[in-house]
Amino acid sequence: MGPLLLVLLLALILFGIGFAVKVLWWIALAVLAVWLLGFVFRSADGGSRRRWYRW
């Protein structure tokens, strides 16, 4: 019974890590899209050196 519980616990942990990594990939893609949109809006601004972000 002990080894079965260990295997189930390991499977649950690995599933959780896999799900978290997949969510992080989607977050990274969203951040990349916002970053690229910043370049598009900055270039459409007429070439001024003003930045679209505060930092």
N, C-alpha and C positions, 0 to 999 in steps of 0.2 A: 504494500500500500504506500509506503514512503517514497520509493522510486517513481511510482506513478504520479504522485503529487508533485515531485520535483520536476518531472517532465512536463506536466501541465503548467506549472508555474513558469518554467523556462519558455514554453510556447506562448504564454500570455505576455511575458516580458518582451519577447522578440516581436510579437504582433504589435504591442504598444510602441516599440521603437520604430518599427516600420511605418506605422500610421503617423507618428510624430515627424519622421523624416519626409513623408509625402506632404504633410501640411506645410513643413518648412520650405519645401520646393515651391509650393504654390505661393507662399508669402514672398519668396525671393523673386519669383517671376512678376508679381504685382509691383514690387519695389523697382525692379528693372524697368517695367513699363512706365512708371511715374518718372523715373530718372530720364528715360529717353524722351518723354513728353516735355520735360523741362528744357531739353536741348532744342526741340522743335519750337516751343514758345519763345525761347530766348532768341533764336535766329529770326523768327517772324517779328521780333520787336523793332527791327530796323537797324540792328547792329550796335545798339547802345551797350555800354559796358555794365549796365545795371543787372544785378543777379535776381533771379526769381525766388531764391530762397534766402533766409535770413542769416544763416551761419556761413 
